[in-house]
Amino acid sequence: MRREGVVGCLVEVTGEGVSALTATQRSCVANMTPEYGATTTLFPVDDVTMGYLELTGRAHSEVAFARAYLEAQGVFGDEGNRVYARTVTFDLSSVELSLAGPSRPHDRVAVADLRRRFEDSAVANGRTDLNQVFDAGRMGELHHGAVAIAAITSCTTATDPAMMVAAGLVAAKARERGLMPKPWVKTILAPGSHATELILRRAGLLEPLRELGFFTCGFGCMSCIGNSGEIKPELKAVSRDVELTSVLSGNRNFEGRISPDVSQNYLCQPALVVAYAIAGTMDVDLSAEPVGCGSDGTPVSLAEIMPTDDEIERVLTRPWPPRSSPRVPVGFSRDRRHGAPFLPASPIPSRGIPSQPTCAGPPTSTSPASERSSR
């Protein structure tokens, strides 16, 4: 879209591919409008939209009323008979698992190409020895590329039920294999809405995320606007020397925006945030290297923990009873005097520094030093 030059344009998305996108995937695309310079991005209201209303607890009578009104106005669905100043065709089948970074939302990079993108950016930042090892005290040894912040956060991607369920399923599969995030990673869960957290809770996926350290710290924009807080003290102490990274499911990753101590920031879907938290580094090719080693010492690949579309769909087809979402967020109370929410007295438990399983057999370390020849 940036190449097409749509600054100041009103973009309307049409065609048969629209029906393949969920309501919240469409919201994600629309929310990225400023990144390609358009004034707004509009999607048609159709059966997918109505399905989202039902999924999020609207009464059947309300959904029927909304449909009837839109049909009466002639704006329900994609009629296909509108006239546009310009038409741009995009093939959804060309989409592949990707990230964006290290400092601009439109700098897309495939999972397989991430290592090269990281290394080139690190060298451009003045890191001359990418094999250098740093002592992080109780955290152990650190290498350039260590993930300081892994945040599931955003008002869009963290609202999409499919994306969030996928993250929960990755967490569940990771726990089954005995995988945990690296101890230096600060893990953050900030769902885009209370309803999203409720979906995870009812699907039994909130607990696996918590077991990996992803506790709910709030809702909506957090890390993508710089509200992650301090990184781990051991990392902060060496942040001037180590090319630290972050991975988040937000929409913005401009330089210095996520944390003043983090050099490179990568955007991706929530499920990949969990995967890279486990890997502990962005200097890795997860299309060919293991995410980590299970409790039995066996290397675990990204493909083994990423859920299929069918697995996600089975979770999402469990409908909500109408009007079932709680009025007050779970885990919070209200100050009776001022009506202000406050955290419960019992603190979130610390997971400490869990032991990291090692791979059995030949070395399969994802440590950059074991994969890269000296520069």
N, C-alpha and C positions, 0 to 999 in steps of 0.2 A: 504494500500500500504506500509505503514511503517512496518507492521507485516510481509509482504511478502519479505521484504529485497530487494528493487529494486535500491539500490545505484549503480550509474554508468551504469544503464540500459537505453536503448531506449524503451519507452513505446508507443505502438500503440493501440488505442482503436478501437475495431471492434464489430460486432454483431448487432442484430436487435434493441437493445436498443439505439444505436447511433442516429437513426433517430428521437428519441423522444426528443433529446437535441437540443436547439437552437444553432446557430453559436456562440453567445456570452457566453452561458453556457459552451460550449466546451472551449472557451478561458479562462473562469474562472478556469476550471479544469486544463488546461495546465499551467496557471499562478501559480498554487499552486505546480508545480513540485518540487521546492526546498524543500517544506515541507515534501515530502516523499523521497527525495534524488535521484530521477532519473535524468538523463542528459537532457531528453526532453520528452514531451508527444505529440503525433501526432494524429490528427483525420482525417478521409477521407474527401475529398472535394466532396460534393454531392448536391442534390436538395436543401437541407436546406441552404447550403452555397450560392448557386445561389440566393435563396430567400432573403437572407440578403443583397446581393449586390443590388438587386432591391429595397428593403426597404430603403436603405440608398442613393438612388438617382442615381445609375449608369444607363446609357442609356441601352436600350434593346439590342442594337447592341454590346455593350461592354460585356454584360453578355453572349450573344450568342457566341461571340468570345472566351471568357474564357472557356466556356463549350466545344466548339469544339476542342480547343487546348488540354485540359485535357483528353478528350476522345481519341484523336489521340495518345496521349502519353500512354494511357492505365492506367491512374491513377485517373480516375473519379469514385467515389463511392467505395463501399466496396466489392471487388470481392469475398472475403471469401476463396481464394485458396492459401493464403500465409502460410509459415511455420515459426513458432516462437519457440524460445528456451523454453519458458514457457507460459502457458495460465492461467490467473486468472479470475474467473467468479464473477461478481457482479450483484446482482438483484436490479434494480432500484425501484422496488415496495417496497423495504424495507426502502426507504428513508423517514424520517419524519421531521417535522418542528423543526429545531435545531439551536443552537448557538455554539460558541466555546470560551473557556476561562477558567480561567481569565487571563492567560498569555502565552498560547501556541495555535497556530492555529489548532493543531490536537486534542485538548482536547474537544471533542464534548459533548454537553449536550442538552437534549431535553427541550423544553419549560416547561414541567411539572416538570422537575428536577432542574430547575435553582435556585430556592430558596435554596435547600439543598446544591448545589455547592457553591453558594455565602456564605452561613453561615459557611460551613466548611472552606472555604478559609479565611474568616474574622477571625475566631477563630485561624487559623494557623498564622495569622498576628498579633495576640496578642489582638484582641478585645474580652474582656471577658464578656461585658454586651451588648448584641445586642438589648436590649430594650431602650438603652440610647437615650435621646432626646437632641438636640442641638439647640441653638438659633442662627438663621441666619439673624437676624435683619428684614429688610423689606421683606425678602424672607419667613419669617415664621419659623416654626419648621422643623428641619432636622432629619433624622434617618440614621443609617448606611445603605449603599446601594444606597444613593441618586445619581442620574445620573448627572454628571457634564458636560459631552459632549455627544451629540447625533449627529453623523456625517454620512451623506450619502456621501461616498467618496471611490474612488478606480479607478484604470485604467481598471478594469475588471467588477466587479458587477455594478458599476455606469455607465457602457457603455451598459450593457444588456438592450435592450428596454423593454423586458417583466418585468424584475425586477424593472426598473424605473417607468414604467407605473403602476405597482402594488403599488409602494410607493405613486404615485400621487393619485391613487384611494383611498388608505387608508386615505390620507389627506383630500380628498373631502368628504368622508363619515364621517370622524371625525368632519369636520366643519358643516356638516348637522345636526349632533347630538349636536353641541355646545361644543365639546371637544377642549382643548388647551394643549400644553406642560406645565409642571410645570415651575414656574418662575425661578427656579435655574438651569434649563437645558440650556446649550449653544448649539443651533441648527446650523448645518452646512450643506450646500449643495454644493458639488463639483462634478458635473457630469464628467464622464470619457471622454466626448468629447462634442464639440459644437453641433454636430448632435443630441446627446441624449437630450440636453436641448431643441433643436428645436422640437423634437418629443413631449416632455412634453408641450411646448407652444402651438403647433397646436392641441393637444388633450384637451386643456383647463385645464391642470393639474398643470401648473407651478404656477398659482395664488393660488390654495388651499395650496400648499406647502409653499408659501410665507406667507399666512395668519397664518400658524403655526410657522412662524419664520425661515423657511428653505430658505434663500436667497442664490443665487449663489455667492460664494466667489472666485471661480477659477475653473480650470478644471484639472482632473487627481489626482495624489497622493497628499493628503493634510494631514488629520489627521493620516493616517496609517504610515506616516513618521515623525510625531511629529509636524506638522505645524498647529495645532489648535489654537495657541495663548493662552493667559491666560484664565483660567476659571473665572466664575463670582466672583467679589471681596468678596462677602459675603461667598462664599464657600472656597475661598483661605484662608480666615482668620481662618477657622476651619479645614482645610485640614489635619492637623497633628492629629486631634482627631477623625475625621469622616472617615469611610471606604467608600471613594468616588469611583464611577464607571464610566465607559464610555461604550457606545455601538456604534459600527461603522460597516459599510459594507465593510471594507478593508480586506486585506489579512494577515496583521501582527498585533500582539497584545502583543509582548514581554514586560516584566516588565519594566516600565519606558519609554517605547517608545512613548506612546500616550501623556502623560503629567506627569511631575514629581510630581504633586499633586494628581494624580489618582492612586488608589491601584489596582483595578481590571478592566480589559478591555475585552469586549465580542464582538466577530464578529458575524454578522448575515446578512440576506438579507435586502435591503433598506426599505422594507415595515415594517419589525419588528423594525427598527431604529425609525420610526415614532411612532409606537405603544409604545415602551418603553420610548420615550420622553414624551408622554402623561401620562404614568403611573408614570414617575418620579423616579423610583427605579428599581433596579435589584433584590431586595429582595422580589420577587413576583412570583406567579404561575399564569400566564395569561391563562392557560388552564382551570382554575377553578375560578379565581377571575376577577373582571371587570378591564378593562383598565382605566376607569374613570367613571364619572357621567355626563350625558348630561345636557343640559340647562334646561330640565324639571325635573331634579332630578332622572332620571331613570339610573340605572347602565348599562353600555355598555360593552359588552364582546368583546374579540378579534375576535371571529368568525363573529360578526356583522359588523366589518369594514374591514376585510380581503376580497379582491376581489376573485371571482371565475376565473377559467381558461377562461371561456366563456367571462366574462367581459373584461379581459385583451386582449383576441383575437380580440374582436370587435374593440378595439382601434388600435391594430397593423395591422389590415387588411385594414386600410386607407392608401393606398400607397402614397409615396412622388412623386411629379413631378420630372423628371430627372433634375439633376444639380440645385436643388433649394436652397441648403444650402448657407447661406450668407458667404462672404469672410472675413468679420470682425465680431467678436463675438458681439451679441446683448448686449447693456449695456456698451460697451467700445468704446473709441475713439482712435485716433492715434495722437501722437505728430508729427506734420508735419516736425519738424526739425530733429528728430532722428528716426522716424518710430516706436517709442516705444508705446505700449498700456498704457493708463492711465485711472483711474476711472473717471466717470462723476462727474460734480460739485455737483449735488444733491445727498446727502447721502442716504443710505438705511434707511427707516423709522424705528424707534424703536417701538416695540410692547409693551414696558413698562412691567408692571406686571398685566396681566389680572386677573380679579376675577375668582376664581376656584369654579365651581358649586359643590354642595354637593348632595349626594344621599338621596332621600326621603325614608321614611320607616325605617326598621331596619338598624342598622349600617352595612355598606358594605365597610368601609374604607380599602384601600390597604396599609395603614400604617402598617409596620411590628409589631409595638407595640400592635396593636389590634388583630393580628393573632397568636402571638407566646406566649407561656407560658414562665415564667421567667426561665433563665438558672441558 
